[in-house]
Amino acid sequence: YISKLVRLCNRDPHYYSYTEVPLECIDDNNGGVHYNLVQSAYLGKAGFDLARDLNINTEDDVLYVIFVRGVNEPVRAQMSRQSALCVYSMKAVEQRFLDNVQLCAQGVSMCGLAHQQRPCISTHYSMSALLCNNEVNHPLDGSLPVHQKPAFTTDDSRLTAVASTTTHMYTVLFLGTEDGQLKKVVVETATSAYQYDTFRVESGWPILPSIDFDMSNQFLYLSKVRVHECIRHERCQQCLNARDPYCGWCSLENKCSTQEDCKSSHWLPYKDSKCTSLTKVVPDKIQITTAKF
């Protein structure tokens, strides 16, 4: 199993510009460990130190990607606990797409997706035409990968989310885990980072991939909060008195719930409803079975 980036041009209804390239995060210094399954990505900027190492400006885009090492199975990839952060300059990513398009235009590689590959046809189109109006060699499954070594690895808890910001000359990343931790990491170079803090947001619940900052970049949005808490109302009158439009009393199941969570049709909304109670059952018992001897 491998992860890929896909490039498409705007206003390309025929997908002539569709190009794939493999996205690699391989720890060459640790026996060639291949972190092959992308979990989350964040497009951000680099602080001065990291930008200098990547040979880019601090205004240029950087792609921060969380990978997990997969354990291959016949049907689908199983994820290990081994996770890594890899850092890619978007200039390098865009150049790799260009390299693959040029290679195919020279007729020395294959085009088509993995299940229907065919030899590329040598062409003499301009580069702009090849990038966005490539009617000859499309779709293109590039063979030249975007390769990087990890800046940060961990195996104590699987990483699930990433967000980046900068302060002074530093690049700071916030990495969420599957067990509710938030790791704070400084990325010094493309292949070097250190964790300086960690705290638990909510035990047992994963940090979702969609974390992001507020407008001031001083606060990070992490939690998912349910829009209702019907279950905390234990009695019918308490449920209706709450006047929560999501909640009502599920009579036959004797619980406060949303209408969708009430299996019967006896669901009382808070408005214009009254709680009912059983005062007497007639008859108080009935015979279930009979037998002749």
N, C-alpha and C positions, 0 to 999 in steps of 0.2 A: 504494500500500500504506500502511495506517495501523495503529497499535497502539491497543488499547482496554483499558479496565478493565471488569470484570464484577462486578456486585453481586448476591448471592443471600442470602435470609434463611434462617436455620436452620429446620429442620422445615417445609420447603416442598416436599413431594414432587411437586407439580404444576408447579413452577418459575414460579408466577405472579409472583414478585418479580424475575425475571430482567431486569436492566437493564444496558445497555452505554453507556459514554461514551468518546469518543475521548480519547486521552492524547497531548498535543502538546508537543514540545520544539523551538521555532523560534527561531533566532537573528535577531531583527528588526534588529539592528545590523550584520549582515553579509550584507546582501542577501536576508534572509528564508530562510536555509538551513534546510531542514526535516529534522531528524533523526527519522526515522519508524519505525525498526525497533528495538524493545526487545530488549536482549540479557540484561539482568540487573536485579534490583531488590532492595532491602534496606529493611526496615521498622525504623527506629531512632528515636533521640531527637536533639534539637538542643542544642548548647551555648548559653550565655546570649546571645552575640552573634547567632547565627542565629535563635534563638527570638524575640528582640526584633524582628528584621527581618521575620519571618513573622507577627508579632503573635499568638504563642502562648506557652504556658508550656513550660518545659524538660521537663515530664512528658508533654507531648503527643506523639503519634506523628508521624513524618516519613517520607515515602517518597522514597528515593534511587533514581533510575532511570538506567541506562546505555542510551543510544541509539546507533545507527549510521545514517548517512545511506544510504538505499537508492538503487540505480540501477535504475530500473524496466525489466523485461524482460517480454515477452508472457506467459510461463508463470509465472515466479516472480521475486521480488525478489533482485537481486544486491547484495551489501554492498560499500560503498566502505571506505576506510580512515579516513574522517572520523567521529569519535566525539564524544559529548557526555554530560555529566552534568547532569540536571535534578533540582530539589529541589521537592517538593510537601508542604505540610502536609496531614495527613489530614483536618483540619477543612474545608479548602477542597475537598478531593476529595469528602467526604461532602455538602457543600453543593451541589456541582455535580450529584451524583446527584439530590438533592432538587429542584433547579431543573428538571431534565429531567422528573421525575415530575409536578411541578406544572404545567409547561407543557403536558404531554399531557392532564392532567386538565381543563385549560381548553379542550381541543378545538382547539388552534391549532398542533399539530405532527403528526408521523406516528409510528405505532407499527408493530410487526412488525420483523423483521430486514431487512437490505438487499435480499434477493431476494424479499421478500413484504410490502412495506410497504402500509399502509392508513391512512386518516385516524384520528386519535385521537377518541374519543368523550368529550364533556364529561360529567364525573361530579361528584357531591357527597359522595363518601366522605370519611371522616376521613383525615388524613395517614398515620396508622399503618396504616390499611387499604390505602391506596394503595401504601405501601412494601412490605408483605409479603403482602397478599391481593388483589392487583390482578387480578381475573378478567376485567376488561373490556379494558384496554389492555395486553395482554402478548403476546409479550415486547416490551420497549421498547428501541429503538436510539436513544439520546439524540443530539440534534443539537448540543447545547451542549458544547464540549470542555473538558477540564481543560488549561489552557494555561500554559506557563511558558517563560521564556528560559533558556538554558544558564548554569550556574555555571562550567563548565569544559569546554573543548574541546581536542581533539588530533587530529592526522592523521599522527603518526609511527608509530603502531601501534594496531590496532583494540582497543578496550576490550571485555573479556569478563565482568568480575566487579566487584562492589562490596560493601564492608562498612563500617559506620560505628561510631564510638565518640565519646565526649566526654572531655575532660580540662580541668580548670579551667573557663574560659569558652569554650573552643574546640570546634569540631566537626571531627573528623579522619576522613577517608575513605581507604580503601585500595582502589585500583583495579587490577585485574589486566588483563593484555593477552594478545593471541593469541600473542605470541612469548616469553612467560615472564617478563615484567617485572612488578614491583609498584610502582605509583606511590603516593606518600604526598601527600595533598592536604588543605589546610585550607580549609573552606568558611566564608567570612566573612558573606556574605549569600546570599539565594536566587539571585542572579545574579553572584556574585563569589567566586572561589576561586583559590588559588595552590598550585602543586606545590613542595614543599620537599625532596623526596628521591625517589630511585628506585633499585631494585636488581634484578638479574636472579636469579630463582629457579631456572629451568632453561631454558637456551637451546633454542628451537625447539618448546617444548611450551606450549600455552595454559594460562592460569590458569582453572580451571573456575569456573562461576558460584556454586557452593555453598560459597564460603569463609565462615568464621565464626570467632568468638573462643572461647577457653577460658573457664572460669568466672571467672577473675581479670581478664579483658579485657587481659591483658598479652601473650598469645600468640595468633597467628593461624594457623589450620589451612589449609594451602595445597596440600600435595602429595597425589598419588594414588600409592600404592605397591602394586605387584603382590604378590599373596599368595604367589607362588612365583618362583624363579629357576632353573628346571630347566636352561635352556640353558647355564648356566655350568659344568655338569658335563660334561666332554668324553668321559669313558670310562665304560663300563658299570659297572665296579666302584665307581668314584667316585660314580656316580649312585645306585646301590643303597645304598652305605655312608652316604650323606647322610641316609637314613631320613626323607626328606621325603615325607609322605603324598600330596602333590600330584603327585610325580614318579615316573617309571618309565623303563625302557629300551625304546626303540622299536627292535626288533632289525633289521628290514629297512631302516630308514632310518638306522640307526647313530647315534642321537641320544638324549639325555635329554629327555623331554617329558612333558606331561600326557597322559592317555589320549585326551582329545579331539583333541590335536594329532598323534596317531599314526594315520596313514591305514590302516595294516594292523591285523590282529587280534593281531599278535605284540608285545604290550606287556607288559613284566615289571614288576610292582609291587615295591617294595623288600622287602616281607615275604614270606618263604618262596620267594624266587626266586634263581636262580643265573645268572650270566652265561654265555653260550655263545660258543664261538669255532669257526671253521671250520679244521680241521687238514688235511683232504684232500678233494678233489672228484674223484669217479669217475663217468664218464670226465672227463679234464681238458679235453676239447674235444669239441664235437659239430658235425655238419654242418648248416648252416642251409638251404642251397638246393642243388638239383641241376639239371643241364641236360644235354640230349643234343645232340651235334653230328653 
